[in-house]
Amino acid sequence: MTVQTKVKLKRYVIYGVIILLAHILQNILTIFPEIVSVRPVLLISVAVCISMFEGEVVGAVAGLLSGALWDTLTVTADGYNAVYLMIAGAFCGVMLRIFMRNNIITFIMMNTGITMLYFLTYVLFFITARGIDGGAGMLLRYYLPMTIYSLVLTPVVYWLIRAVNRKFSYDYTEY
């Protein structure tokens, strides 16, 4: 195994640990206080950020892993989170490679769009399509505050993933 492969493998393992930690913080532990009875959603931010630094293939895998972990605790999603986050990871990686630059503003914009689209499609597919009344009210009272609460934490996620990416990047001058 080459030095470059070892460095890349270490980075991917750390990304996996970050995804697992985000899953635990989001779904199991109640470290973040509930504000207006909502808690932040960290897995979307982590998947989007990894895809911004690693590209569409690794972003799709990170999204798939994040969504699959999220689906383990979601009763109604039936793999929806894994599919959605996989597509979102691939999309963000492609958009960054072709159209955008990687910075905190781009991350906040992409994460906002992906998170808002996630909750909108979730309400459409799992609340409105099942005939449950009040989907628009739930979107405004529950999912919009959840989006805002999640977006407050996005700079921390960005700087963490950026630090891992910089620390475990293969630089020919170091080896």
N, C-alpha and C positions, 0 to 999 in steps of 0.2 A: 504494500500500500504506500502510495507516495505521500509526501508531506502535505501537499495540497488536498488530497483526499481525506487525510486525517483531520485537518483543520475544518474542512467542510462538514465532516461527520460530527465533530464536536459541536459545531454551530447548530446543526440539525437536532442533535440531542438536547441542547439547551432550549431550542425552540419548542421541542416536545414537552420539556419540563415547564416552560412558560405557559403553554396551552393547558397543561394539566393543572397548574397553579391557578390560572384564570378560571378554569372550570370549577375548581374547589371554592374559590372566592365568590364566584357568581352564584353557584347553585347549592353549595353545602354549608359553608360557614356564613355567618351573618356579621362579618366584620364591618361592612358598609352599613351605616344606619339607613333605615327606611325613611324616605322623604315622600310625603303624600302617598304612603303605602306602596312605594315602588323601590326597587333596588336596581343598580346599574347592570348592564349587559356588557361583559368584558370580552367574550369570545369573538364577537363580530370585529371589534377593534383589533384584537390580536391577529386574527386571520387576515384582515385587510392590510395591516402593517407588515406582516411577514411577506405577503405577496408584493408589497411595494419594494421591499429590499431584495427579494430573492427571485422575482419573476413569476410568470404565469403557472408553470408546472409545480414548483414548490408551493406557490400560493394556493393552487387547487388542492394539493395534498394537505396543506395546513388547514384549509377550510373544511375539507372532508373530515379530518381528524377532530377539529373543533366541533363541527356539527354533529358528528357521531357521538362524541362525549355528551353534548347537550341533549341529544335524542335519548340517551340512556335514562334521563330523568324527566322526560316530557311524555305525557300520556297520549296526547292527541296528535303529535307531529308526524309520526310514521315515516321517519327518514327525511322529512322536509328540511330540517336544519342542516343536515349533512349535504343534501343536494344544493340548497340555496347558498351555503357558505363555500362550497366547492366552486360553483359558478361565479360567485362574487370574488373569490380569490383569483381565479383565472382572469376574470374581467379586469380587476385592478392591476394585475401584473401586465396584461396587454396594454391597457391604457397608459400605464407609466412608461412602458417601453416605447410606445409609438408617439404619444401626444404630450405627456406631462413630465415635469421634473419632480424628483423626490425631495420634498421639504415638508415642514409641519403644516403649512397652509394647505397644500395639496392633500395631505393625509386627513386633515379635518374636513375638507370638502368631500372627499371620497367616502370617508367614514360616515359623515352625515347622510349622504345620499343612500348609501348601502343600508344603513340602519333604518332610515325612514321607509325605504322600499321594503325592507324585511317586515316591519310591523304592519305596513299597509297590506302587503300580500297575505300576511298571517291572518289579519282581520277578515280579508276577503275570502280566503280559502277555508278557514277553520271556524269562523264565527258567522259571517253573513251567509255563506253557502250552506251552512247547516240549519239556516232558518232561525238563528238566535237573534232576537231583537236587541237593539241598542249597540250595534257594532260601531257606528260613528261616535256615539258617546263614549264607548270604551276606548276608541282610538284617541279621542281628545283628553279624557280624564285619566287614562292609565298609560297608554303607550307613548303619547307625546312627552309627558314628564319623564318616562323611563328613557326615552331617547336623549332628552336634555341632560339628565343625570349621567348617562353613559358618556356623553360627549365632554362633560367636565373632566373626565378621567383620561381622555385621549392623549393629551400631551405626555402623561406619565408612561403610557403604553408605547408611544412613539420613541421617547428617549431610551426606554429600556431595550427595545428591539434594535434601535440604532447603535446603542452601546455594545450589544452582543455582536452585531454585524461588523462593527469596526474592530472589536477585540479579536474576533475569530475570522478575520479575512486573511487570505493568503497574500503576503507581501514578499516579493522576491528579495528585498533587501534584508529581511529579518532572518532568512535561512541560508 
